[in-house]
Amino acid sequence: MPETATCSRLLPALISAALTSAIVSSLGMLLVPTIAGEMDIEVSTAQWMLTVNLLVGAIATPIMGRLSDGPHKKRLLLGALATVVVGSIVAAAAPNFIVFLVGRALQGLTYGIVPVTIALARRYLTDDKMRYGISSLSVTVANGLGVGYPLTGILGDLLGFRFAFWFAALFTLLAGAVVWRIVPGGPDEHALSVPFDIWGALLVGAGLACLLVTVGEGGRWGWTSPWTVGFSVGAIILLAAWALLELRINHPLINLRVLRDRDVLVANGTAAGLGAAMYICLSVASLIAQSPDTTGYGIARPLFWTGFVMLPLSVASVGANQLVRVLAHRCRMRTLLLLDSGLVTTSSVLLWCAHDALWEILVGMFGFGAGIGMTYAAMPALIARTVAATELGSAVSFNQVLRTVGGSLGSAVSGAVLAAHLARDLHPTPTGISTALALGALGCAAVSVALVTHRVTAPRERLSVAVDTV
């Protein structure tokens, strides 16, 4: 196949692969109440279908990011897509919630797909298309949710939640076929061949698992119980050991020295904070839309229509991605991040204070989509202009890790809050809903304050440097 033809079709092929993350993500938040009812479990327990998926994603993403810097990018992408297909089939056919969680865990590899597609875009796209490609891939998940959520709602309501997982398997299988056909094969001759950091992968995986179990189950066990304290101490020790190891070896899983750059720190801090706050607000908004009006907060929309609640999120994120390309010529990326976080904070506060009507949630989702769309488009640009090409996959994947870890923490925190505020009908109380939304708003506000502080204290000469275009 001619090289020019391959390049012209490469970005659409990579976007189709990245869209699997949006499809899998839409199977989480929207179906929590349905899974709770179908499998006769509490909503807070069903919330683990989100947490375990994000947990595996948080562990898999840095590993896949480091491997994407190596010579076998296409093979890595196809392997991840195949695993997601298997996970979708397991979840679709699961006889109980435990088996269902195994399927959701296998689906977690989808979060590592975006960094791999970005590494492929960096390697094979021409310079004039590379920046646009990286920006587009970075916001594909947010854009795709606008299609994934309505589709999940329609399929889940008309044909049952299992059919929605069968559809995810089919979609991922087709995306894998497109990747196999179009993405250049064979080893990447320009990639560095370095030893894989096995101990780093084990330490960071175990540390993140302990951290998320602590947050997710601490409310049930008691925050001072031996189990909670033990997992907390284990998380601190394992993650500290991982950080020390990464700073001492020649070929770490994630080059933490690169992450000390101011721009990379800003991007990573924003990713973690907004990731947590976004998952809290979005998951609770989806729950409000489906809950009966007898709860005191529910809007009582059927699953068929609940998926469309997230449509403004996608519409706004698509427009925001295009807006970043225009503003990047006139505005610093760090300034854009500050403005974007302010928009997300405003939307989260409005959602916290006003969520009794459908239009209020729709307005909140639109604000979230605009802010998150611009933020996710700006972060890879900040990283790409600082990090060497040989470290880009690792650095971008770590940013994705922090988004995923933030989302995992947000999901676990909201689940713990809702579990602590259950009514007799097993639905969360209005106090639980309000508390969860307040935590999301406070998380967004904390990110905004940190960005303002960074902007004020940044060296004057660094602020005067023009940024590259996205």
N, C-alpha and C positions, 0 to 999 in steps of 0.2 A: 504494500500500500504506500503511495507517495507520502513523503513526510509532511507536505503542506496539508494534504487531506486529513492526515492523522491529527495535526495540530488544530485544525478547524473543528474537529469533532471531539477533541479531548475534553474541553471544559464541560460541554453538555454531559459527557459520559461520567465525569467526576462528580458533577452536580447530582446526577441520578443516584450515584452511590451515597453521597452525603444525605440525600433525601430520606434514606432508610432511617437515619437518626430521628428525623421529624416524625416518620410513621410510627416508629417504636415509642417515641416520647408521647405521642398522642394516645397510645394504648394505656398510658399510666394514669395521669391525673383524672381524665374523663371517666374512666371505668371503675374507679375506687368504690363508689357507692353500689354500682352494679355487682361487682365481685363480692362485696360484703353481703349483699342480699342473696346472691346465687349460692355462695358457699357457707352461708350462715355463720358469719364472723362479725366482729365489731369493725366499725369504720376505721378506728385507729390501728387495728391489726391489719386490715386490708391495705393500709398506708405503706406497709412493708413491701408491697409490690412495686412501689416507687423507690423506696430506700435501697432494696437489694439490687435493683437494676442500676441505680446510680453508684452504689458501692463498687460493683464489679467494673463499671465504667471508669471510676476514679482510679482503680488499680490497673486496669488494662491500658488506659490512655497513655501514661508515661512510657510503658513498655513498648507499645506500638509506635509512639513518637520516636523513641530511640531507634527502633528497628527500621523506621521509615527513612532514617539518615543512611541506612545501609544499602546494599546493592539490589535487594529483592523486594522492591516496593509493591509491584503488581501482585506478586505471590502473597504478600502480607495482606493486601486489600481483599483478594479473593478468599483467603482463609477466614478473615473476619466476617465477610458476607455469608460464607457457608455456615459459620457458627451461629449467626443470627437466624438463618433459615431453620436450623435445627432447634434453636430455642423457641422460635415462633410455633413450630409444630408441637413441641413438648407442652407449651402453655395452652395451645388450642385443644389438645387431647387430654389435659391433666384431669385425673379423677378426683383430686383433692387439692387443698391449698398448698401443701408442702411441695408436691410435684409441680404445681403451677409456679411457685417461687423459683424452682430449679430452671424452668423455662425462661422466666424473667431474668434470672442471673445470666444465663447464656446470651440473652439479648443485650446485656450490658456492654458487650464488645462493640456495639454500634457507636458508642461515644468516642472510641478511638479511631473511627473511620475518617472523621473530618481532618485531623492532623495528617493522616496518610495522604488524603487527596490534596491537601495543601502542599505537601512535599513533592507529590507528582506534578502539580502545577508549576512549582518552582523549578523543577528539573526540565520539563518538556515544553512549557509555553514560552513563546518569544517574550523579550523584555517589554514590549509595548502592551502585551496582553496579560503579563504575569500579575501586576498589581491589581488590576480589575478582577482577575481570576481568584486571587487570594481573598480579596474583599468579598466577592460573591460567595465563595465557599464558606467563609466564616459566618455569614448570616443565613445560609441555606436552611439551617434548622429552624430559626425563628420564622423565616418566610414560609417554610413548608408546613408549619403547624397550622397555618390558616386553612390549608387543604386537608391535613391529617385529622384535625379535630372534627370538622363537619363530617368527613367520610367515616370516621370511627363512630360518631354518634348515629349516623344513618344505618350503618351496617349492624352496630350493636343493638339498636332498637328494633330494626326490622327482622334481622336474622340471628340475633344472639351474639354475646361477646366472643364466643369461640370462633365464629365466622370472621370477626375482625382480625383475630390472630392468624387465621388461615390466609386472609388477604395480605397481611404483613409478610408471611412466608413467600407468597407468590410474588409480591412486589420486589422483595429482596433478591429472590432468585432471578428475576428479569434484570435487575440492576447488575447482578453478577455476570450475567450473559453479555450485557453491554460492555462492561469493563473488560471481560476476557477478549471480546472482539476488537475493541478500539484502543485500549491503553497499550502502549509499546511494551513488548515482552522482552525476556532476557534480562540478565543482570545489568545494573546501571554502572557503566565503566567509570563514571566520574565520582562514584561514592567511595567513601573511606571504609576499609574493612578493618574494624576494631573489635576487640573482645566484648562480649555482652556482659553487663554488670548484673550477674545473677543475684548476688547478695543484696545489692541495692534494691532490686525488684522485690525480693522477699521481705526486706525490712519495711519498705514504704507500703507494701500491700498489707502486711500484718498490722502496721501502725494505724493506717486508715480504717481498717476493719474494726480495731479496738475502739477507735474514736467514735465511729458511727454507731456501734453497738451501745456505747456509753450514753450517747445522746438519745438514741431511740428507745432504750429500755430503762434508762435511769429513773424515769417517772414511775415505772412499774415496780422496780426493785427497791426504790428509795434512794435518794441522792447521797446518803451516807452509808448505804449498805456495803458489805464487803465486796460483792460482785461489782458494784458501780465504781468503788474506789480502786479495785484491782484492775479493771479494764482501763480506767483513767490513767493510772500509773503506768500500765503496760503501753498505752498509746504514747505517752510522753517519752518513755525510755526508748521505744522502738523508733520513733520519728527522730529523736535526738541522735541515736546511733546511726540512722540513715544519713542525716545531714553531715555528721562528722565523716562518715565513709565517703560520701560524694565529694567532699572537699579534699580528700587525701589521695584518691586514686586518679590515674591518668585518663581513664575513659569511663566517666560516671554515667549512670542512667540519665541524670539531668545535671547539666553543668551549672551548679549553683553560683559559681563565680560570675557567669554571664548575667545572672539575675540580679546582681548588685547594681546594675546600671539604673539610673533614675527613671528613664522611660519604661523599662521593663518592669521595674517595681510598681510604678503607677498602674500599668496595664494589668499586672497580676493581682494587685490589691483590689482593683476595681472588679476584676473577674470573680474573685472569691466573694466579696461583699454583695454585689448585685446578684450573683448566682443564688446565694442563700435567700435573699429577700424576695427575688422573683418567684422561686418555687413555693415559698410560703404563701404569697399573695395569689398566685395563679391556682394553686391547689385548693385553697379556701374559696376562691371565687367560683371554681367549678362545683364545689360542694354546695355552696349557697344556691347556685342556679338549679340544682337537682333536688334539694331538700324540700319537704312538704311545708306549706305555709303554717302548719300547726306548731312548727319549731319556734316561730317568732321571728325568723330571719329568712327562711327559705322562700324561693320564688316559684317552686313547684313546676319547673319546666321539664318535659320528658327528655330522655336521652337523645332522641332524634334532633331536638332543637338546641340542646345544650352545647353541642359541638360548634354551633355557629356563634356562640358567645365569644369564642377565641378568634373568630374571623377578623375583627378589627386589629388584633395583634399582628397578624400576618400582613394585612394591607398597609398598616403604618410602618412595619419594619422594611417592606419592599421600598416604599417611598423614601424612608430614612437612609437606606443604603445608597440610593441615587443622590440624595442630598449631600451625603458625606463627600462624594466625588467632586461636587461643586464647591463645597465649603473648604475642602482641603487646599485649594489654591489661595484662599484668603484668610485662613484661620489655622492656628497651631492645633495639632492633634490633642495635646494636653488640655487646651482650652475647650475643645469639642467634648472631651470626656467630662469636664466639669459641667458644661451645659447639659449634656445628656443625663448625667446622674441627677442633676436638679430636676429635670423633667420626670425621671422615674420616681424620685422622691415625692414630687407633687402628686403624681398619679397614685402612689401607694397611700399617701395621706388622705386623698379624696376617697379612695376605696375603703379605707378604715372608717372614715366618718360617715360615708353615704354608700350603703350597699343594699338598700331595701327595695330598689326597683331595678328592672332589667337595664334601663337606659344608663343608670349610674355605673353598672358593671361594664357596659359596653364602652363608655367614655374612659373608664379606668384602663381597660384592655388596650384601647387605642393609644393612650399615653404611654403605657408600658411598651407597646410595640415600637413606637417612634423612638423612645429613649434607648431601649435595648438594641434596636436595629442599628442606630448610629454608634453606640458603644461597641458592639461586636464587630462592626466594620473598622473602627478606628484602632482597636487594640492590636490586631495583627500587623497593621501598618507601623505602629510604634515599635513593635518587636523586630519586624523585618528590616528596618532601617538601621538597627543597632547590632543585630546578631549576624555572625558569619553564616554563609550558605550551608556549611557543613554542620552547623548547630541549629539550623532553623527548625527542623522537624522536632527536635528535643525541646526547644524553647517554646514553640507554638503549642506543642502537646502539653507542656506544663501549664500554660495559660488555660488550655482546655481542661486539664486536670483540676485546676482551681475553680473553674466554672462548675465542673461536675461535683467536686468535693463540696463547694458552696451549696449546690443544689441538693446534695445528699444531706448535708446538715440542715438545710431549710426544710426538707421533707421530714427528716427525723424530728426536728424541733416542733413543727406543726403537728405531727402525729402524737408526740408526747403531750403537747398542750391540749389537743382535742381529747386524748385518752383521759386526761385529768379532769375534764369537764363534760361528762356524759350524762344525758338525761335518762329516764327510765326506758324510753323507747330506743335507746342505744344511739340516738343522734346527738351530736355535740350541742351543748347549751349555747345561748347567745353570748354568754360571758366568754366561753372558749373560743368562739368565732372572733369576737372582738379582740381578745388577747392575742390570738395568732396574727391577725391583721396588724395590730399595733406593733408586734415584734418585726414584721416585715417592713413597716414604715420606718421604724427606728433603725433597722439595718441599712436601708437606703439613705437615711439622713446621716448616719455615721460615715458612709462612703463619701457623701457630698462634703461633709466637714473635713475629712481627711484630704480630699482633693483641693479644697480651698486653702487649707493649711500648706499643702505642698506648693501651690501656686504662689502664695505670699512669701514663702521662705526660699523658693528656688532662686539660684543665682541670676542676677539681672542679665548677664550675657547669654545664659542659656535660653532665656525667654525671647531673645531677639533674633534667634536663628530661625530661618524659614524652614518649613517642613516639606518633605517630599509629598507628592500627590499620591492619592490612593490608586 
